[in-house]
Amino acid sequence: MGTQATAAVSRVAGEAPRLESVIIDDPRPGEVLVRLVATGVCHTDMVMRDGHLPVPLPVVLGHEGAGHVVAVGSGVDHVAPGDAVVLSFASCGACPSCDHDAPAYCHGFFPRNFLAMREDGSTAIHDGQGAVHSHIFGQSSFATYAIAHGRNTVKVDGDLPLELMGPLGCGFLTGAGAVLNALDVRAGQSIAVLGTGAVGMAAIMAARIRGAARIIAVDRSAQRVALALSLGATQGVVADGQSLADHGLVGLDHVLDTTGHVPLIEEAIMALGPQGQAGLLAAFAPGAQVKLDAAFVMSGGRVIRGIVEGSADPQSLIPQLIAYWREGLFPIERLVQFYPFTDIAQAIAAGESGAVIKPIVRM
């Protein structure tokens, strides 16, 4: 029969979504029906909205949802109706990466997260005219209800402020996971974080948790650099046309880029010390190329590492980040601004302009 819901439907590339009445399918085997409490707005939503990824239209975007389980399909036994959950990215659970606890590198990551349909080609959302594409990052959570998969549904404690927790499924997970998992920053090391949006700020907080001795926040915004300093950065660099070396950034153990700005990345790689690592996790334009000094990289054993979703397993990292939040070590509430679901267009615009680090829409 399905569930009546309100969803923000994107019908034209580049345009803001519009709230529409839709029907959400009942959960099939392996699926979970969730009543959303709130959903974060991520830069990737804007990339998909603008047609820079092959996401079919019409579609319901949104991939940082949190809410309560309404119903589960057969084969789902780790959550039950009434449970509080955070939704994250989708993975298959059966490929070599998933078998080795690396779902962020699932061999089917792209179709499961961006092609907006089930494996059989069906969608979970319908309106009066027909199918609306669903399953963006295994959830399509710009809606009052969403169909997720058991693998990307993470049970959390019922006493949490769920409206705050959704971005743990992508933006905050990506930044923190890059530091804790992919780069494995150790106590006493140095790291420069390029860009202080939601991902960069999460990385800075995670570096402080790990005990990094030198944490450099680099951004064009003096206001954001100041906030980064209050969240754990030990040095702030406001990009002013000078080189990173002119600001004393040399011999670093780690560089993490969240900007996708190729000239800055090329410069940052040259700031690495022996065995230093550069992590790249921005959404690059197709065909973007980073030039390397091969002798510099080889002779120092330096590493250039692509990072997806913080190299995280959401089932383990999201509870860990919640534990850090409870201890006051991961104060994500300082980065967010809430909007009613009816103002989703304003929330998206605020995130796109940089006026708000992490907009969250409340359902």
C-alpha positions in Angstrom: 0.0 0.0 0.0 2.8 2.4 0.8 3.2 5.4 3.0 2.0 8.9 2.2 4.9 11.4 2.5 6.2 14.8 1.6 9.4 14.9 -0.4 11.6 17.6 -2.0 11.5 16.5 -5.6 14.2 17.7 -8.1 12.8 17.7 -11.6 15.0 20.1 -13.5 18.9 20.1 -13.3 20.2 23.2 -11.5 16.8 24.2 -10.0 15.8 24.0 -6.3 13.6 21.1 -5.4 9.9 21.5 -4.7 7.9 19.9 -1.9 5.4 17.4 -3.3 3.1 14.7 -2.0 4.4 11.2 -2.8 4.0 7.5 -1.9 6.9 5.6 -0.3 7.0 1.9 -0.9 6.7 -0.6 1.9 10.1 -2.1 2.7 11.2 -5.1 0.5 13.6 -7.8 1.8 16.7 -6.1 3.2 15.1 -2.7 3.4 14.0 -0.4 6.2 11.3 2.3 6.2 12.4 5.3 8.3 10.4 8.3 9.4 12.9 11.1 9.1 13.4 13.6 11.9 16.0 15.7 10.1 18.5 15.5 7.2 21.7 17.4 6.7 22.5 19.2 3.4 25.8 18.1 1.8 27.8 19.7 -1.1 27.3 16.4 -3.0 23.5 17.1 -3.0 24.3 20.2 -5.0 26.7 18.4 -7.4 23.9 15.9 -8.1 21.3 18.6 -8.4 23.4 20.4 -11.1 23.8 17.3 -13.2 27.5 16.8 -12.6 26.8 13.2 -11.8 24.5 10.9 -13.9 21.6 11.0 -11.5 18.3 10.5 -13.3 15.4 12.9 -12.9 12.9 13.3 -11.2 14.7 12.4 -8.0 14.6 12.9 -4.3 18.1 13.8 -3.1 19.4 13.9 0.5 21.8 11.5 2.2 22.4 12.6 5.8 19.1 11.4 7.3 18.2 10.5 10.9 14.9 9.3 12.3 13.0 6.3 13.6 12.4 2.9 12.1 8.7 2.3 11.1 9.0 -1.1 9.5 11.6 -3.6 8.3 11.7 -6.1 5.5 12.7 -9.7 5.8 16.4 -10.3 6.6 16.8 -7.2 8.7 17.4 -8.1 12.3 19.7 -5.4 13.8 16.9 -2.7 13.9 13.2 -2.8 14.8 10.3 -0.5 14.6 10.8 2.4 17.0 14.6 2.3 17.0 16.5 5.6 16.5 18.8 5.4 13.5 21.3 7.4 11.4 21.5 6.7 7.7 24.7 6.5 5.8 26.0 5.4 2.3 25.0 2.2 0.6 27.2 -0.8 -0.1 26.7 -4.4 -1.3 28.1 -6.4 1.6 29.5 -9.1 -0.7 32.4 -7.7 -2.8 36.1 -8.0 -1.8 36.1 -4.5 -0.3 33.0 -5.1 1.8 34.3 -8.5 2.8 37.4 -6.7 4.2 35.4 -4.1 6.2 35.9 -1.4 3.6 32.4 -0.6 2.4 33.4 2.9 1.3 35.2 1.2 -1.5 32.4 -1.2 -2.4 32.8 -2.4 -6.0 29.2 -1.3 -6.5 29.5 2.0 -4.7 28.6 4.2 -7.7 25.4 2.5 -8.9 24.1 1.9 -5.3 24.6 5.6 -4.3 24.1 7.6 -7.5 21.9 5.8 -10.0 18.8 6.3 -7.8 17.1 3.0 -8.1 17.2 -0.6 -6.8 19.3 -3.2 -8.5 16.2 -4.4 -10.4 15.6 -0.9 -11.8 12.6 -0.1 -9.6 12.2 3.0 -7.4 10.7 3.3 -4.0 9.0 6.6 -4.5 5.9 7.4 -6.7 3.6 10.3 -7.4 0.5 10.8 -9.4 2.4 10.7 -12.7 4.6 7.7 -12.1 8.0 6.8 -10.6 10.3 9.2 -8.8 13.9 8.1 -8.5 15.0 7.1 -5.0 17.8 5.3 -3.2 20.3 8.2 -3.4 23.1 7.0 -1.1 20.6 4.2 -0.2 18.1 6.7 1.4 16.9 9.8 -0.6 16.2 11.5 2.8 14.9 14.9 1.6 11.5 13.6 2.6 9.4 12.8 5.6 9.9 9.1 5.1 12.7 7.1 3.3 13.4 3.6 2.3 17.0 2.6 3.3 18.8 -0.7 3.3 19.8 -2.6 6.4 23.5 -2.1 5.7 23.3 1.7 5.8 20.9 1.9 8.7 22.9 2.4 12.0 21.1 2.0 15.3 21.8 4.7 17.8 20.8 5.5 21.4 17.2 6.7 21.8 18.2 9.6 24.1 20.2 11.4 21.4 19.1 14.6 19.8 18.4 12.9 16.5 18.0 16.2 14.6 21.7 16.8 15.1 23.0 13.4 14.2 22.2 13.0 10.5 25.4 14.5 9.2 27.3 11.8 11.0 26.3 9.6 8.1 28.3 11.5 5.5 30.0 14.9 6.0 31.2 14.6 9.6 32.0 10.9 9.0 34.1 11.7 5.9 36.3 14.3 7.6 36.7 12.4 10.9 37.2 9.1 9.1 39.9 10.5 6.8 42.0 11.4 9.9 41.1 8.3 12.1 41.1 5.7 9.4 42.6 6.6 6.0 45.5 8.8 7.2 45.6 7.2 10.6 47.1 10.4 12.2 49.1 9.6 15.3 49.9 11.6 18.4 52.6 14.1 17.9 52.2 14.3 14.1 51.4 17.3 12.0 48.4 17.8 9.6 47.2 20.7 7.4 43.5 20.7 6.6 42.7 22.6 3.4 39.2 24.0 3.6 37.2 24.4 6.8 33.7 23.4 5.8 31.9 20.6 7.5 34.3 17.9 6.4 37.4 20.0 7.2 36.1 21.0 10.6 35.4 17.3 11.5 38.9 16.4 10.4 40.4 19.1 12.7 38.4 17.8 15.6 39.4 14.3 14.9 43.1 15.3 14.7 42.8 16.9 18.1 41.3 13.7 19.4 44.2 11.8 18.0 46.7 14.1 19.8 48.3 15.6 16.7 50.8 18.2 17.8 50.4 20.6 14.9 47.0 21.1 13.3 46.9 23.8 10.6 43.6 25.1 9.2 43.8 26.7 5.8 40.9 28.7 4.3 40.1 31.9 2.5 37.7 32.9 5.3 39.3 34.4 8.4 36.0 33.8 10.3 36.1 30.1 9.6 39.8 29.9 10.4 39.1 31.5 13.8 36.3 28.9 14.4 38.8 26.1 13.5 41.2 27.4 16.0 38.5 27.2 18.7 37.8 23.6 17.7 41.4 22.3 17.9 43.5 23.8 15.2 46.9 25.0 16.6 47.6 27.3 13.6 45.4 29.1 11.2 46.3 30.2 7.7 44.1 32.6 5.8 44.8 32.1 2.1 46.2 35.4 0.9 48.1 34.7 -2.2 51.3 33.7 -0.4 52.6 30.1 -0.7 52.0 27.5 2.0 55.8 27.5 2.5 55.7 31.2 3.2 53.3 30.4 6.0 55.7 27.8 7.4 54.0 24.7 6.0 56.9 22.4 5.2 57.8 18.9 6.3 54.3 17.9 7.2 53.2 14.4 8.1 49.8 14.8 6.5 47.8 17.1 4.2 44.1 16.6 3.8 42.4 18.5 1.0 38.6 19.2 1.1 38.6 21.9 -1.6 39.3 20.2 -4.9 41.4 23.2 -5.9 44.2 21.6 -8.0 46.9 24.4 -7.7 46.5 24.3 -3.9 46.8 20.5 -3.8 49.9 20.5 -5.9 51.5 23.0 -3.6 50.4 21.1 -0.5 51.9 17.9 -1.8 55.3 19.7 -1.9 54.8 20.6 1.8 54.9 16.9 2.8 57.9 15.5 4.7 59.4 12.1 4.2 56.7 9.4 4.3 54.1 12.1 4.4 50.6 11.5 3.1 48.2 13.7 1.1 44.5 12.7 1.3 42.2 13.8 -1.5 38.5 13.7 -0.8 36.8 16.6 -2.6 34.4 16.1 -5.5 36.7 16.8 -8.4 35.5 18.0 -11.8 35.7 15.2 -14.5 39.2 15.2 -16.1 40.8 17.2 -13.3 44.6 16.4 -13.2 47.1 16.9 -10.4 50.7 17.2 -11.5 53.3 15.6 -9.4 57.1 15.9 -9.0 57.6 12.2 -9.3 61.1 12.3 -7.8 59.9 14.2 -4.8 57.1 11.7 -4.2 59.3 8.6 -4.8 62.4 9.7 -2.9 60.6 10.5 0.3 58.2 7.6 0.2 55.3 10.0 0.1 51.7 8.8 -0.5 48.9 10.4 -2.4 45.7 8.8 -1.2 42.1 9.1 -2.5 39.6 8.9 0.3 35.9 8.1 0.0 33.5 8.5 3.0 36.5 8.7 5.3 37.3 5.0 4.6 34.7 4.3 7.2 32.4 1.5 8.2 29.4 3.5 9.4 28.3 0.7 11.7 31.4 1.2 13.8 32.5 4.8 13.2 29.1 6.5 13.7 28.8 5.1 17.3 32.4 6.1 17.9 31.8 9.7 16.8 28.7 9.8 19.0 30.8 8.7 22.0 33.3 11.5 21.2 30.3 13.9 21.0 29.1 12.8 24.4 32.5 13.4 25.9 32.6 16.9 24.4 35.4 16.1 22.0 33.3 16.4 18.8 31.0 19.4 19.2 29.2 19.3 15.9 26.4 21.5 17.3 28.8 24.4 16.8 28.7 23.9 13.0 25.0 23.6 12.3 22.0 25.7 11.6 18.5 24.3 11.5 15.8 25.1 8.9 12.2 23.8 8.7 11.7 21.4 5.8 9.5 23.9 4.1 12.6 26.1 3.8 14.8 23.5 2.2 15.7 25.8 -0.7 17.0 28.4 1.7 19.0 25.7 3.5 20.6 24.5 0.3 21.4 28.1 -0.7 23.0 28.8 2.7 25.2 25.7 2.4 26.2 26.5 -1.2 27.1 30.1 -0.4 29.2 29.2 2.6 27.0 31.2 4.9 26.3 28.1 7.0 28.8 25.3 7.5 26.2 22.5 7.9 22.5 23.3 7.2 20.1 20.7 8.6 16.4 20.6 7.7 13.9 19.4 10.3 10.9 17.4 9.2 
